[in-house]
Each structure stands twice: as C-alpha cells, then as structure tokens.
Amino acid sequence: MRPEHQIVQSSDTLGWRSLYASHQFERPYSDRFEGRDDHLIIVHLSGPVRVERNLSGEQEKQRIAPGGLFVLPPNQDFGVSLTAPLETIHLYIRRSLIRAAAQELCKGDPEKVEFLPRFGERDPLIEQMGRMVCGMMADNQSDFFADGVARLLAAQIVRHHSCGLQAELPRITGLNQRQLEAVHDVIEERMEESLSIDDLAEAVGLSPIHFARQFKRSTGKAPHQYLIEMRVSRARHLLAGDLPIAEIAYRCGFSHQEHLTRLFGRQQGTTPAAYRRALRL
C-alpha cells in the first residue's frame, strides 16, 4: 500500500480464503513491484486515465476507460506509472484456485497453461464481479460469498485469459429443475449454517466451479446472491410473528442483527423493524 493511496475497504478482517480484495483511491505515482504468487486483477472503477506499464522490459501506454482491466499472472515483476487519480478494485485470486479451474476446464497438463497479461481490455463479467466485491466488503460478507465469486473469476481467467491448451469447455446449459430444487432444499434445511459453494455443488453432483457457472446461467444470479435473497425471504416471513429481530437474524443465517438490517434494507428498501410495523397497521 503506497502512502498516497487511500484504502476505502479491504477483505483483511473478513476471513476470505480464496480471494483478497482492496477497494482503493489511487493518486498519481510511478513505481516497480515484485510479482505475487496469486493472480492479480485490477478493475478500473473510474477514468478514463492514462497508464504506462513496463512488463518484461516492454513499455506500453494505454488510456483506460472505466471497466478496463489490468490483469497480471503470478510471479511477474512489473512497473506502473499512473498520471491521474483513479478508483480501483484489486482482486488477488489464489493460484491454487486458478490451477483447479484449469484442471477442470482444459485438456492436458494444467501446469502448461499460459496465462495472459491484460492491459486496458474489457471483460464484462470480471467488471461485474469486481463491483460486486465492493458491495460484499461493505456488507462484511462471509467467505462463502467470496469463494463463489473467486471460482467464477478463476473459470473466466482460464476460459478467456489463457492459452496453451485446447479448452474442453462443458456446455453452459444451466441446471435443470430437479437440480435447482435440490439447491433450494439444501439452503432451506441448513440456512442457519455457514454454507459453502462445495455444499451446494455436492447437492447436484457437480464440481464447485462448474456448479457456479451453471447456476448463474439458470438463475441470472451468482449462488451467494440467491442465498441472500432466500435469507431475506425467510426474514420477511418471520417478521410477521413475534420473534425478536436479533433471533430472526440468527435463524436466517445472518451474522448479527445489523447484518440483517443492512441486506434487508438493500433488497426491500426499508428496515426489518419498519417492515414489521407496516405489517401490523
């Protein structure tokens, strides 16, 4: 972290294992950095801004618009010069997760996959996921949500930002009705627990990465978004009774009452207490 930059929020205290994220306001600077063991994705949230990158001795300049990407594979040193203030989200995807995606999605030896650096290109899915992560950090979301996003990002990196092996991409046809019902039933039965993507994937007999992609195709939502909607739906039902709101938060799988209030307000446009009062008018 450079002293002239401002960290708006980060995942440092959230216990995320598959993904590290940092939402930043950056000031103009010029510096060199050592490569990291994880895959780095930087999504520009503002702009356009002119950036110069030095990678493997080659200099390149780009005027990068909002949504533009800076993608760097593991263990690559690089230099950067930023000419104007910039808002960004930095995402570090664990190398082990990228390797697992390569094993599932590609033929041959996944260690031979060559990951491509990107500089200014657009990828709507990665941009969407980056902006979503900003909201997840603001809401103090658990590792379940971060893990789901990380798996989608890992699959996207392998499918669209790598070369060297012939891809063996399963058709993204979506889940069938029986599978969707199985996911729904697992969430209903275990909503109070700390569910993982692995739990949901196991219910339909798919790998976690394949499940996340197929689920999004069927519902238009990432698994963690669907889980939040189900938790808020149960909260609405319980608010018709007399349980304390803190108890409702627990029964719906929220970490505390404030967590319920924040996500309930985002979906319903009101607080749980106000929603309950309206029901009793």
C-alpha positions as CSV (number, residue, x, y, z in Angstrom):
1,M,0.0,0.0,0.0
2,R,1.5,3.3,-1.1
3,P,1.2,6.2,1.4
4,E,-0.6,8.5,-1.2
5,H,-3.3,5.9,-1.8
6,Q,-6.5,5.6,0.3
7,I,-7.9,2.2,1.1
8,V,-11.7,2.5,1.2
9,Q,-12.2,-1.1,2.3
10,S,-10.4,-4.4,2.1
11,S,-11.0,-8.0,3.0
12,D,-8.3,-8.1,5.6
13,T,-10.6,-8.8,8.5
14,L,-13.3,-10.9,6.7
15,G,-11.6,-14.3,6.8
16,W,-11.7,-14.8,3.0
17,R,-9.5,-17.6,1.9
18,S,-9.9,-17.8,-1.9
19,L,-9.9,-14.1,-2.7
20,Y,-8.2,-11.0,-1.4
21,A,-9.7,-7.6,-2.3
22,S,-8.9,-4.0,-1.8
23,H,-11.0,-1.0,-2.9
24,Q,-8.7,2.0,-3.4
25,F,-8.5,5.6,-4.4
26,E,-5.1,5.9,-6.0
27,R,-3.0,9.1,-6.5
28,P,-0.6,9.6,-9.5
29,Y,2.7,7.7,-8.9
30,S,5.4,5.7,-10.6
31,D,7.0,2.6,-9.2
32,R,8.1,-1.0,-9.7
33,F,6.6,-4.1,-8.0
34,E,7.6,-7.7,-7.4
35,G,5.3,-10.4,-8.7
36,R,3.0,-12.1,-6.3
37,D,2.1,-15.8,-6.1
38,D,-1.5,-15.1,-6.8
39,H,-3.3,-13.9,-9.9
40,L,-3.8,-10.1,-9.8
41,I,-6.9,-8.4,-11.4
42,I,-7.3,-4.7,-11.1
43,V,-10.6,-3.2,-12.4
44,H,-10.7,0.5,-13.1
45,L,-13.9,1.9,-11.5
46,S,-13.3,5.5,-12.7
47,G,-11.5,7.1,-15.7
48,P,-10.5,7.4,-18.4
49,V,-6.9,7.7,-17.2
50,R,-3.6,7.2,-18.9
51,V,-1.4,4.5,-17.5
52,E,2.1,3.2,-18.5
53,R,3.1,-0.4,-17.8
54,N,6.5,-1.9,-18.0
55,L,6.4,-5.7,-18.2
56,S,9.4,-7.9,-19.1
57,G,11.2,-4.9,-20.4
58,E,8.4,-3.8,-22.7
59,Q,6.7,-0.5,-22.2
60,E,3.1,0.1,-23.2
61,K,0.8,3.1,-22.7
62,Q,-2.9,3.0,-22.6
63,R,-5.8,5.4,-22.0
64,I,-8.0,3.1,-19.9
65,A,-11.7,3.7,-19.5
66,P,-13.9,2.7,-16.6
67,G,-14.2,-1.1,-16.6
68,G,-10.8,-1.6,-18.1
69,L,-8.6,-4.3,-16.7
70,F,-5.1,-4.7,-15.5
71,V,-4.5,-8.5,-15.3
72,L,-1.2,-10.0,-14.2
73,P,-0.4,-13.7,-13.9
74,P,1.6,-14.9,-10.9
75,N,5.3,-14.1,-10.3
76,Q,5.7,-11.4,-12.9
77,D,7.5,-8.2,-11.8
78,F,6.1,-5.0,-13.4
79,G,6.4,-1.3,-13.4
80,V,3.5,1.2,-13.4
81,S,3.1,5.0,-13.9
82,L,-0.3,6.5,-13.2
83,T,-0.9,10.0,-14.5
84,A,-4.2,11.0,-12.7
85,P,-6.3,10.0,-9.7
86,L,-8.1,6.6,-10.1
87,E,-10.6,4.5,-8.2
88,T,-9.9,0.7,-8.5
89,I,-10.7,-2.7,-7.0
90,H,-7.7,-5.0,-6.6
91,L,-8.5,-8.7,-6.7
92,Y,-6.0,-11.4,-5.9
93,I,-7.2,-14.9,-6.9
94,R,-5.4,-17.8,-5.1
95,R,-3.1,-19.7,-7.5
96,S,-4.5,-23.0,-6.3
97,L,-8.0,-22.0,-7.4
98,I,-6.8,-21.0,-10.9
99,R,-5.0,-24.3,-11.1
100,A,-8.2,-26.2,-10.1
101,A,-10.1,-24.4,-12.8
102,A,-7.5,-25.3,-15.4
103,Q,-7.6,-28.9,-14.4
104,E,-11.4,-29.0,-14.8
105,L,-11.8,-26.9,-18.0
106,C,-8.7,-27.8,-20.1
107,K,-7.3,-30.9,-21.7
108,G,-3.8,-32.0,-20.9
109,D,-1.4,-30.8,-18.2
110,P,-2.9,-27.7,-16.4
111,E,0.6,-26.7,-15.4
112,K,1.3,-25.8,-19.1
113,V,-1.5,-23.3,-19.3
114,E,-0.1,-19.9,-20.2
115,F,-2.0,-17.0,-18.5
116,L,-2.1,-13.8,-20.5
117,P,-1.5,-10.3,-19.0
118,R,-4.1,-7.8,-19.9
119,F,-3.8,-4.0,-20.1
120,G,-6.9,-2.0,-20.7
121,E,-9.1,-4.7,-22.2
122,R,-12.8,-5.1,-21.1
123,D,-14.4,-8.2,-19.6
124,P,-18.0,-7.5,-18.6
125,L,-18.2,-10.5,-16.2
126,I,-14.9,-9.6,-14.4
127,E,-16.1,-6.0,-14.1
128,Q,-19.4,-7.1,-12.7
129,M,-17.7,-9.3,-10.2
130,G,-15.3,-6.6,-9.2
131,R,-18.1,-4.1,-8.5
132,M,-20.0,-6.8,-6.6
133,V,-17.0,-7.5,-4.4
134,C,-17.0,-3.8,-3.3
135,G,-20.6,-4.3,-2.0
136,M,-19.6,-7.6,-0.4
137,M,-16.8,-5.9,1.6
138,A,-19.2,-3.1,2.7
139,D,-21.6,-5.7,3.9
140,N,-19.0,-7.8,5.7
141,Q,-19.9,-10.8,3.7
142,S,-18.5,-14.2,4.8
143,D,-16.1,-16.5,3.0
144,F,-19.0,-18.3,1.3
145,F,-19.7,-15.3,-0.8
146,A,-16.1,-14.6,-1.6
147,D,-15.4,-18.2,-2.5
148,G,-18.3,-18.2,-5.0
149,V,-17.0,-15.1,-6.7
150,A,-13.4,-16.3,-6.7
151,R,-14.5,-19.5,-8.5
152,L,-16.3,-17.6,-11.2
153,L,-13.3,-15.4,-11.7
154,A,-10.9,-18.4,-11.9
155,A,-13.1,-20.0,-14.6
156,Q,-13.2,-16.8,-16.5
157,I,-9.4,-16.3,-16.3
158,V,-8.9,-19.9,-17.6
159,R,-11.5,-19.6,-20.4
160,H,-10.8,-16.1,-21.7
161,H,-7.3,-15.0,-20.5
162,S,-5.1,-18.0,-21.1
163,C,-3.7,-20.1,-23.9
164,G,-1.5,-23.2,-24.5
165,L,-4.1,-25.9,-24.2
166,Q,-7.2,-26.9,-26.1
167,A,-10.1,-25.9,-23.9
168,E,-12.6,-28.6,-23.0
169,L,-15.4,-26.4,-22.0
170,P,-18.6,-28.0,-20.7
171,R,-21.7,-26.5,-22.3
172,I,-23.2,-23.9,-20.0
173,T,-26.8,-25.2,-20.4
174,G,-27.9,-24.3,-16.8
175,L,-29.2,-26.5,-14.1
176,N,-32.4,-28.5,-14.6
177,Q,-35.5,-28.0,-12.4
178,R,-34.6,-31.0,-10.2
179,Q,-31.1,-29.6,-9.5
180,L,-32.5,-26.2,-8.8
181,E,-34.9,-27.7,-6.3
182,A,-32.1,-29.6,-4.6
183,V,-30.1,-26.4,-4.1
184,H,-33.2,-24.7,-2.7
185,D,-33.8,-27.6,-0.3
186,V,-30.2,-27.5,1.0
187,I,-30.4,-23.8,1.7
188,E,-33.8,-24.2,3.4
189,E,-32.6,-27.0,5.6
190,R,-29.2,-25.5,6.5
191,M,-29.8,-21.8,6.3
192,E,-28.6,-21.2,9.9
193,E,-25.2,-22.8,9.0
194,S,-22.2,-21.4,7.3
195,L,-22.8,-22.9,3.9
196,S,-20.1,-23.2,1.3
197,I,-20.2,-23.5,-2.5
198,D,-18.9,-27.0,-2.1
199,D,-22.1,-27.9,-0.1
200,L,-24.4,-26.6,-2.9
201,A,-22.3,-28.2,-5.7
202,E,-22.4,-31.6,-3.9
203,A,-26.2,-31.5,-3.8
204,V,-26.4,-31.5,-7.6
205,G,-23.3,-33.7,-8.3
206,L,-21.1,-31.0,-9.9
207,S,-17.7,-29.6,-9.2
208,P,-17.8,-26.2,-7.4
209,I,-16.5,-24.2,-10.4
210,H,-18.9,-26.0,-12.9
211,F,-21.8,-25.5,-10.5
212,A,-21.2,-21.7,-10.1
213,R,-21.2,-21.2,-13.9
214,Q,-24.3,-23.4,-14.5
215,F,-26.2,-21.9,-11.6
216,K,-25.6,-18.4,-12.9
217,R,-26.8,-19.4,-16.3
218,S,-30.1,-20.8,-14.9
219,T,-30.9,-18.0,-12.4
220,G,-29.0,-15.0,-13.6
221,K,-27.6,-14.8,-10.2
222,A,-24.3,-15.9,-8.5
223,P,-25.0,-18.5,-5.8
224,H,-24.3,-16.1,-3.0
225,Q,-26.9,-13.6,-4.4
226,Y,-29.5,-16.3,-4.4
227,L,-28.6,-17.3,-0.8
228,I,-29.1,-13.7,0.3
229,E,-32.5,-13.5,-1.4
230,M,-33.6,-16.7,0.4
231,R,-32.4,-15.4,3.7
232,V,-34.3,-12.1,3.3
233,S,-37.4,-14.0,2.2
234,R,-37.3,-16.1,5.4
235,A,-36.8,-13.0,7.4
236,R,-39.9,-11.4,5.9
237,H,-41.9,-14.5,6.8
238,L,-40.6,-14.5,10.4
239,L,-41.2,-10.7,10.8
240,A,-44.9,-11.5,10.7
241,G,-44.5,-13.2,14.1
242,D,-43.2,-12.0,17.5
243,L,-39.6,-13.3,17.5
244,P,-37.0,-10.6,18.4
245,I,-35.3,-9.3,15.3
246,A,-31.9,-10.5,16.6
247,E,-33.3,-14.0,16.8
248,I,-34.7,-13.7,13.3
249,A,-31.2,-12.7,12.1
250,Y,-29.7,-15.8,13.6
251,R,-32.4,-18.1,12.2
252,C,-31.9,-16.7,8.7
253,G,-28.1,-17.2,8.8
254,F,-27.1,-13.6,9.2
255,S,-24.0,-12.9,11.4
256,H,-25.9,-10.4,13.6
257,Q,-28.9,-8.1,13.6
258,E,-27.1,-5.2,11.9
259,H,-26.1,-7.6,9.0
260,L,-29.8,-8.5,8.5
261,T,-30.8,-4.8,8.6
262,R,-28.2,-3.8,6.0
263,L,-29.1,-6.5,3.5
264,F,-32.8,-6.4,4.2
265,G,-32.7,-2.6,3.5
266,R,-30.8,-3.1,0.3
267,Q,-33.4,-5.6,-1.1
268,Q,-36.6,-4.2,0.5
269,G,-35.9,-0.5,0.8
270,T,-36.8,-0.5,4.5
271,T,-35.6,-1.8,7.8
272,P,-36.9,-5.1,9.4
273,A,-38.5,-3.1,12.2
274,A,-40.3,-0.8,9.8
275,Y,-41.4,-3.7,7.7
276,R,-42.8,-5.4,10.8
277,R,-44.7,-2.2,11.8
278,A,-46.2,-1.9,8.3
279,L,-47.5,-5.5,8.6
280,R,-49.3,-4.6,11.8
281,L,-51.1,-1.5,10.5
